[in-house]
């Protein structure tokens, strides 16, 4: 039952955080003239990566699930993933202005 509650919690948190961040990036991209149909997936992927790092390093320890496999990501992996998501967020404006 705890696993089910944890799954519902993850979906709920992602829906709120992912929805807010996705809406924010979509509006910013539209405001600076970026085609969100073409490059919006990069921002969405960046949100997934950031949420994954946030969950693995912080949120998994405050939930209902208390089973095995609960450990933080190594620092180097966390940094690589965060750096990759920042690049994915900044890439659409660069691609749009450079190649159009």
VOSE-486149 format. One record per residue: x, y, z of N, C-alpha, C in turn; residue in three letters. Coordinates in Angstrom, 1 decimal, always signed. Layout:
// residues N
+--------+--------+--------+--------+--------+--------+--------+--------+--------+------+
!     nX !     nY !     nZ !    caX !    caY !    caZ !     cX !     cY !     cZ ! rest !
+--------+--------+--------+--------+--------+--------+--------+--------+--------+------+
!      X !      Y !      Z !      X !      Y !      Z !      X !      Y !      Z !  ALA !
...
+--------+--------+--------+--------+--------+--------+--------+--------+--------+------+
END
This chain:
// residues 100
+--------+--------+--------+--------+--------+--------+--------+--------+--------+------+
!     nX !     nY !     nZ !    caX !    caY !    caZ !     cX !     cY !     cZ ! rest !
+--------+--------+--------+--------+--------+--------+--------+--------+--------+------+
!   +0.8 !   -1.2 !   +0.0 !   +0.0 !   +0.0 !   +0.0 !   +0.9 !   +1.3 !   +0.0 !  UNK !
!   +2.0 !   +1.2 !   +0.7 !   +2.9 !   +2.4 !   +0.8 !   +3.5 !   +2.7 !   -0.6 !  UNK !
!   +3.7 !   +1.6 !   -1.4 !   +4.3 !   +1.8 !   -2.8 !   +3.2 !   +2.6 !   -3.6 !  UNK !
!   +2.0 !   +2.2 !   -3.5 !   +0.9 !   +2.9 !   -4.2 !   +0.8 !   +4.3 !   -3.8 !  UNK !
!   +0.8 !   +4.6 !   -2.5 !   +0.8 !   +6.0 !   -2.1 !   +2.0 !   +6.8 !   -2.6 !  UNK !
!   +3.1 !   +6.2 !   -2.6 !   +4.3 !   +6.9 !   -3.1 !   +4.2 !   +7.2 !   -4.6 !  UNK !
!   +3.6 !   +6.2 !   -5.3 !   +3.4 !   +6.4 !   -6.8 !   +2.4 !   +7.6 !   -7.0 !  UNK !
!   +1.4 !   +7.6 !   -6.3 !   +0.4 !   +8.7 !   -6.4 !   +1.0 !  +10.0 !   -6.0 !  UNK !
!   +1.9 !  +10.0 !   -5.0 !   +2.6 !  +11.2 !   -4.6 !   +3.5 !  +11.7 !   -5.7 !  UNK !
!   +4.3 !  +10.8 !   -6.3 !   +5.2 !  +11.2 !   -7.4 !   +4.4 !  +11.8 !   -8.5 !  UNK !
!   +3.3 !  +11.2 !   -8.9 !   +2.5 !  +11.7 !  -10.0 !   +1.9 !  +13.0 !   -9.7 !  UNK !
!   +1.4 !  +13.2 !   -8.5 !   +0.8 !  +14.5 !   -8.0 !   +1.9 !  +15.6 !   -8.0 !  UNK !
!   +3.1 !  +15.3 !   -7.4 !   +4.1 !  +16.3 !   -7.4 !   +4.6 !  +16.7 !   -8.8 !  UNK !
!   +4.8 !  +15.6 !   -9.6 !   +5.2 !  +15.9 !  -11.0 !   +4.2 !  +16.7 !  -11.8 !  UNK !
!   +2.9 !  +16.4 !  -11.6 !   +1.9 !  +17.2 !  -12.3 !   +1.9 !  +18.6 !  -11.9 !  UNK !
!   +2.1 !  +18.9 !  -10.6 !   +2.1 !  +20.3 !  -10.2 !   +3.4 !  +21.0 !  -10.6 !  UNK !
!   +4.6 !  +20.4 !  -10.2 !   +5.9 !  +21.0 !  -10.6 !   +6.1 !  +21.0 !  -12.1 !  UNK !
!   +5.9 !  +19.9 !  -12.7 !   +6.1 !  +19.8 !  -14.2 !   +5.1 !  +20.7 !  -14.9 !  UNK !
!   +3.9 !  +20.8 !  -14.5 !   +3.0 !  +21.7 !  -15.1 !   +3.3 !  +23.2 !  -15.0 !  UNK !
!   +3.7 !  +23.6 !  -13.8 !   +4.1 !  +25.0 !  -13.6 !   +5.4 !  +25.3 !  -14.4 !  UNK !
!   +6.4 !  +24.4 !  -14.3 !   +7.7 !  +24.7 !  -15.0 !   +7.4 !  +24.7 !  -16.5 !  UNK !
!   +6.7 !  +23.7 !  -17.0 !   +6.4 !  +23.6 !  -18.4 !   +5.6 !  +24.8 !  -18.9 !  UNK !
!   +4.7 !  +25.3 !  -18.2 !   +4.0 !  +26.5 !  -18.5 !   +4.9 !  +27.7 !  -18.6 !  UNK !
!   +5.8 !  +27.8 !  -17.6 !   +6.7 !  +28.9 !  -17.5 !   +7.6 !  +28.9 !  -18.7 !  UNK !
!   +8.3 !  +27.8 !  -19.0 !   +9.2 !  +27.7 !  -20.1 !   +8.4 !  +27.9 !  -21.4 !  UNK !
!   +7.2 !  +27.4 !  -21.6 !   +6.5 !  +27.6 !  -22.8 !   +6.2 !  +29.1 !  -23.0 !  UNK !
!   +5.8 !  +29.8 !  -22.0 !   +5.5 !  +31.2 !  -22.1 !   +6.8 !  +32.0 !  -22.4 !  UNK !
!   +7.9 !  +31.7 !  -21.7 !   +9.2 !  +32.4 !  -22.0 !   +9.6 !  +32.1 !  -23.4 !  UNK !
!   +9.5 !  +30.9 !  -23.9 !   +9.9 !  +30.6 !  -25.3 !   +9.0 !  +31.3 !  -26.3 !  UNK !
!   +7.7 !  +31.4 !  -26.0 !   +6.8 !  +32.1 !  -26.9 !   +7.1 !  +33.6 !  -26.9 !  UNK !
!   +7.5 !  +34.1 !  -25.7 !   +7.7 !  +35.6 !  -25.6 !   +9.0 !  +36.0 !  -26.4 !  UNK !
!  +10.0 !  +35.1 !  -26.4 !  +11.2 !  +35.5 !  -27.2 !  +11.1 !  +35.0 !  -28.6 !  UNK !
!  +10.0 !  +34.4 !  -29.0 !   +9.8 !  +34.1 !  -30.4 !  +10.3 !  +32.7 !  -30.8 !  UNK !
!  +10.3 !  +31.8 !  -29.9 !  +10.8 !  +30.4 !  -30.2 !   +9.6 !  +29.5 !  -30.6 !  UNK !
!   +9.7 !  +28.7 !  -31.6 !   +8.6 !  +27.8 !  -32.0 !   +8.6 !  +26.7 !  -31.0 !  UNK !
!   +7.5 !  +26.7 !  -30.1 !   +7.4 !  +25.7 !  -29.1 !   +7.0 !  +24.3 !  -29.6 !  UNK !
!   +6.4 !  +24.3 !  -30.8 !   +6.0 !  +23.0 !  -31.4 !   +7.3 !  +22.3 !  -31.9 !  UNK !
!   +8.3 !  +23.0 !  -32.3 !   +9.5 !  +22.4 !  -32.8 !  +10.5 !  +22.1 !  -31.7 !  UNK !
!  +10.7 !  +23.0 !  -30.7 !  +11.7 !  +22.9 !  -29.7 !  +11.2 !  +22.7 !  -28.3 !  UNK !
!   +9.9 !  +22.6 !  -28.1 !   +9.3 !  +22.5 !  -26.7 !   +9.7 !  +21.2 !  -26.0 !  UNK !
!  +10.0 !  +20.2 !  -26.8 !  +10.4 !  +18.9 !  -26.2 !  +11.7 !  +19.0 !  -25.3 !  UNK !
!  +12.5 !  +19.9 !  -25.7 !  +13.8 !  +20.0 !  -25.0 !  +13.5 !  +20.5 !  -23.6 !  UNK !
!  +12.7 !  +21.5 !  -23.4 !  +12.3 !  +22.0 !  -22.1 !  +11.6 !  +21.0 !  -21.3 !  UNK !
!  +10.7 !  +20.2 !  -21.9 !  +10.0 !  +19.1 !  -21.3 !  +11.0 !  +18.1 !  -20.7 !  UNK !
!  +12.0 !  +17.7 !  -21.6 !  +13.0 !  +16.7 !  -21.1 !  +13.8 !  +17.3 !  -20.0 !  UNK !
!  +14.1 !  +18.6 !  -20.0 !  +14.9 !  +19.2 !  -19.0 !  +14.1 !  +19.1 !  -17.6 !  UNK !
!  +12.8 !  +19.4 !  -17.7 !  +12.0 !  +19.3 !  -16.5 !  +12.0 !  +17.9 !  -16.0 !  UNK !
!  +11.9 !  +16.9 !  -16.8 !  +12.0 !  +15.5 !  -16.4 !  +13.3 !  +15.2 !  -15.7 !  UNK !
!  +14.4 !  +15.6 !  -16.2 !  +15.7 !  +15.4 !  -15.6 !  +15.8 !  +16.1 !  -14.3 !  UNK !
!  +15.4 !  +17.3 !  -14.2 !  +15.5 !  +18.1 !  -12.9 !  +14.6 !  +17.4 !  -11.9 !  UNK !
!  +13.4 !  +17.0 !  -12.3 !  +12.5 !  +16.3 !  -11.3 !  +13.1 !  +15.0 !  -10.8 !  UNK !
!  +13.8 !  +14.3 !  -11.7 !  +14.4 !  +13.0 !  -11.4 !  +15.5 !  +13.2 !  -10.3 !  UNK !
!  +16.3 !  +14.2 !  -10.5 !  +17.4 !  +14.5 !   -9.6 !  +16.8 !  +15.0 !   -8.3 !  UNK !
!  +15.8 !  +15.9 !   -8.3 !  +15.2 !  +16.3 !   -7.1 !  +14.6 !  +15.2 !   -6.3 !  UNK !
!  +13.9 !  +14.3 !   -7.0 !  +13.3 !  +13.1 !   -6.3 !  +14.3 !  +12.2 !   -5.7 !  UNK !
!  +15.3 !  +11.9 !   -6.5 !  +16.3 !  +10.9 !   -6.0 !  +17.1 !  +11.5 !   -4.9 !  UNK !
!  +17.4 !  +12.8 !   -4.8 !  +18.2 !  +13.4 !   -3.8 !  +17.5 !  +13.9 !   -2.6 !  UNK !
!  +16.2 !  +14.2 !   -2.7 !  +15.5 !  +14.8 !   -1.6 !  +14.2 !  +14.2 !   -1.3 !  UNK !
!  +13.3 !  +14.1 !   -2.3 !  +11.9 !  +13.8 !   -2.1 !  +11.7 !  +12.3 !   -1.7 !  UNK !
!  +12.5 !  +11.4 !   -2.1 !  +12.3 !  +10.0 !   -1.8 !  +12.5 !   +9.7 !   -0.3 !  UNK !
!  +13.1 !  +10.6 !   +0.4 !  +13.4 !  +10.3 !   +1.8 !  +12.2 !  +10.9 !   +2.7 !  UNK !
!  +11.3 !  +11.6 !   +2.1 !  +10.2 !  +12.2 !   +2.9 !   +8.9 !  +11.6 !   +2.5 !  UNK !
!   +8.9 !  +10.5 !   +1.8 !   +7.6 !   +9.8 !   +1.4 !   +7.2 !   +8.7 !   +2.2 !  UNK !
!   +6.3 !   +7.9 !   +1.7 !   +5.8 !   +6.7 !   +2.4 !   +6.6 !   +5.5 !   +2.2 !  UNK !
!   +7.3 !   +5.4 !   +1.1 !   +8.1 !   +4.2 !   +0.9 !   +9.3 !   +4.1 !   +1.7 !  UNK !
!   +9.5 !   +3.0 !   +2.4 !  +10.6 !   +2.9 !   +3.3 !  +11.5 !   +1.6 !   +3.0 !  UNK !
!  +11.3 !   +1.1 !   +1.8 !  +12.0 !   -0.1 !   +1.4 !  +13.5 !   +0.1 !   +1.0 !  UNK !
!  +14.0 !   -1.0 !   +0.3 !  +15.4 !   -1.0 !   -0.2 !  +15.6 !   +0.0 !   -1.4 !  UNK !
!  +16.8 !   +0.3 !   -1.6 !  +17.2 !   +1.0 !   -2.8 !  +17.0 !   +2.5 !   -2.7 !  UNK !
!  +16.9 !   +3.0 !   -1.5 !  +16.7 !   +4.4 !   -1.3 !  +18.1 !   +5.0 !   -1.0 !  UNK !
!  +18.7 !   +5.6 !   -2.0 !  +20.0 !   +6.2 !   -1.8 !  +20.1 !   +7.4 !   -2.8 !  UNK !
!  +20.9 !   +8.4 !   -2.4 !  +21.1 !   +9.5 !   -3.2 !  +21.9 !   +9.2 !   -4.5 !  UNK !
!  +21.7 !  +10.0 !   -5.5 !  +22.6 !   +9.9 !   -6.7 !  +24.0 !  +10.3 !   -6.3 !  UNK !
!  +25.0 !   +9.8 !   -6.9 !  +26.3 !  +10.3 !   -6.7 !  +26.4 !  +11.8 !   -7.1 !  UNK !
!  +27.3 !  +12.5 !   -6.4 !  +27.3 !  +14.0 !   -6.7 !  +27.7 !  +14.3 !   -8.2 !  UNK !
!  +28.6 !  +13.5 !   -8.8 !  +29.0 !  +13.7 !  -10.1 !  +27.8 !  +13.5 !  -11.1 !  UNK !
!  +27.0 !  +12.4 !  -10.8 !  +25.9 !  +12.1 !  -11.7 !  +24.8 !  +13.3 !  -11.5 !  UNK !
!  +24.6 !  +13.7 !  -10.3 !  +23.7 !  +14.8 !  -10.1 !  +24.1 !  +16.1 !  -10.9 !  UNK !
!  +25.4 !  +16.4 !  -10.8 !  +25.9 !  +17.6 !  -11.5 !  +25.8 !  +17.4 !  -13.0 !  UNK !
!  +26.1 !  +16.3 !  -13.5 !  +26.0 !  +16.0 !  -15.0 !  +24.6 !  +16.2 !  -15.4 !  UNK !
!  +23.6 !  +15.6 !  -14.7 !  +22.2 !  +15.7 !  -15.0 !  +21.7 !  +17.1 !  -15.0 !  UNK !
!  +22.1 !  +17.8 !  -13.9 !  +21.6 !  +19.2 !  -13.8 !  +22.2 !  +20.1 !  -14.9 !  UNK !
!  +23.5 !  +19.9 !  -15.2 !  +24.1 !  +20.6 !  -16.3 !  +23.5 !  +20.3 !  -17.6 !  UNK !
!  +23.2 !  +19.0 !  -17.8 !  +22.5 !  +18.6 !  -19.1 !  +21.1 !  +19.3 !  -19.2 !  UNK !
!  +20.4 !  +19.4 !  -18.1 !  +19.1 !  +20.0 !  -18.2 !  +19.2 !  +21.5 !  -18.4 !  UNK !
!  +20.2 !  +22.1 !  -17.8 !  +20.4 !  +23.6 !  -18.1 !  +20.7 !  +23.8 !  -19.5 !  UNK !
!  +21.5 !  +22.9 !  -20.1 !  +21.8 !  +23.0 !  -21.5 !  +20.6 !  +22.8 !  -22.4 !  UNK !
!  +19.8 !  +21.9 !  -22.0 !  +18.5 !  +21.6 !  -22.7 !  +17.6 !  +22.8 !  -22.6 !  UNK !
!  +17.6 !  +23.5 !  -21.5 !  +16.7 !  +24.7 !  -21.4 !  +17.2 !  +25.8 !  -22.2 !  UNK !
!  +18.5 !  +26.0 !  -22.3 !  +19.1 !  +27.1 !  -23.0 !  +19.3 !  +26.8 !  -24.5 !  UNK !
!  +19.2 !  +25.6 !  -24.9 !  +19.4 !  +25.2 !  -26.3 !  +18.4 !  +25.7 !  -27.3 !  UNK !
!  +17.1 !  +25.7 !  -27.0 !  +16.1 !  +26.2 !  -28.0 !  +16.3 !  +27.6 !  -28.4 !  UNK !
!  +16.5 !  +28.6 !  -27.5 !  +16.8 !  +29.9 !  -28.0 !  +18.0 !  +30.0 !  -28.9 !  UNK !
!  +19.1 !  +29.3 !  -28.6 !  +20.3 !  +29.3 !  -29.4 !  +20.0 !  +28.7 !  -30.8 !  UNK !
!  +19.4 !  +27.6 !  -30.8 !  +19.1 !  +26.9 !  -32.1 !  +18.2 !  +27.8 !  -32.9 !  UNK !
!  +17.1 !  +28.3 !  -32.3 !  +16.1 !  +29.1 !  -33.1 !  +16.8 !  +30.3 !  -33.7 !  UNK !
!  +17.6 !  +31.1 !  -32.9 !  +18.1 !  +32.3 !  -33.4 !  +19.3 !  +32.0 !  -34.3 !  UNK !
!  +20.0 !  +31.0 !  -34.1 !  +21.2 !  +30.7 !  -34.9 !  +20.9 !  +30.1 !  -36.3 !  UNK !
!  +19.9 !  +29.2 !  -36.3 !  +19.6 !  +28.5 !  -37.6 !  +18.4 !  +29.1 !  -38.3 !  UNK !
!  +17.7 !  +30.1 !  -37.8 !  +16.5 !  +30.7 !  -38.5 !  +16.8 !  +32.0 !  -38.9 !  UNK !
+--------+--------+--------+--------+--------+--------+--------+--------+--------+------+
END
